[in-house]
Amino acid sequence: MDYELKYKLKKAGENMARNIFQYILILFLLTLLIREFYKDYVDHYINITYFILIVIIFGIITILSNEVKPRKKQSVTKKDYILTFFMGILGTIIIFLKLKEIGWIAYLISFFGGFLIIFLYILFLKED
């Protein structure tokens, strides 16, 4: 009984750490995205340095407590390609918004950045 309780508590702790890490990471990435457009507003309320330290600590806990389980292969679906294309377009838009002050070359850089995102996603999908 004692072993079973310890095992359940360990699993619950691992799941909690994994969930906290995922939510904090998403929140951190959204904060970084908002900070790109409203730097003074975000910096006034949140210190990004402390925020990244919390994300890193929970990431380390998650990695150290995670067991590697073999995964079965999944086939690439049309949904995966649509998501890949959407992420490439979104990346192109974000790159362009950050570089639009430099002139015509911003179009070129953002186009190739978006193409690179799509290309690498597809390579990653085909790797499995």
N, C-alpha and C positions, 0 to 999 in steps of 0.2 A: 504494500500500500504506500509506503513512504517513497519508494522508487517511482511509482506511478505518479504521485503528486508532484515530485520534483521534475519529472519529465513533462508533465502538463504545464507547470509553471515556466519551465524553460521554453517550451514551444510558444506559450502565450507572450513571454517577453520578447522572443524573436519576432513574432508577428507584430507586436506593438512597435518595436524599434523600426521594422521595415515600413510599416504604415506611416509612422511619424516622419521617417526620412523621406518618403515619397511626397507627403504633403508639404513638408518644409522645402524640399527641392523645387516643387512646382511654384510655391509661393515666392521663393527666392528668384526664380527665373522670371516670373511675372513682375516682380519688383525691379529687376534689372531692365526689363523691357520698358516699364513705365519711367524709370530713371533716365533712359536715353532721351526721352522727350520732355520730361519735367524734372530736371536735375535738382534744382533748388528745393522743390517741394518734397521730394523723396529724402534728400540729404538732411532736411530740417527735422524730419521725424524718425528716420531709421539710419543707424550706422551700419553700412554694408559690411564692414570688416567683421563686426561681431556676428552678423547674420551668416556670413560664409563660414565662420568658425563653428557655429552651431550645425550647419549643414554638413561640414566635414566630419565633425564628431559623430553625428548620427550615421553618416555614411560608413565610417570605420566600424562602428558597432554592428551595422547591418552586414557588412562584408565578413567580419570575423565570426558572426553568429550564424551565417547562412551555410547550409549544406548544399553541395553541388549535386543536383539530380540530373540524370541523363534525360534529355528531351527527345521526344519522337519528332521526326521531320514533318513539317507542315508544308503543303504546297502553296505557292504564291498565287494569290487570287487577284481578280480585277480590282477589288477594294484596296489592296496593297498598292497597286499602281496609281490609283486615283489619289490616295493619300500622299504618295511620293510626289506626284505632280503638284498637288496643293502645297506641300511643304517647300518645293522648289520655287513656286510663284510667291509664296509668303516670304521666303528668304530673299528673293529678288527685290521685292517691295521694301523690305527693311533695309537692305544694303543701299538701295537707291535713296531712301529717305535720309540716311546718314551721310551720303556722299553727294547730294544734289548741289551743294555749294561749289564743288570743284569744276562744274561745267559739263561739257559733252562727254567727257571720259567716264562720268558717273553712270551713264547709260551702258557703256561697254563693260565696265567692272561689274555692275549689278547683273547684266545679262549672263556673263561668264560665271559669276558666283551662283546664280540660280541654276545654270546648266550643270555646274559642278555638284551642287546639292542633289539634283535629280540623278545624275550619273552615279554618284557614290551610293545613294540609296538603292538604286537598281543593282549595282554590284553587290551590295550587302545582302539584298534579297536573294540574288542568284547563288550566293556563296553556300547557303544551306543546301 
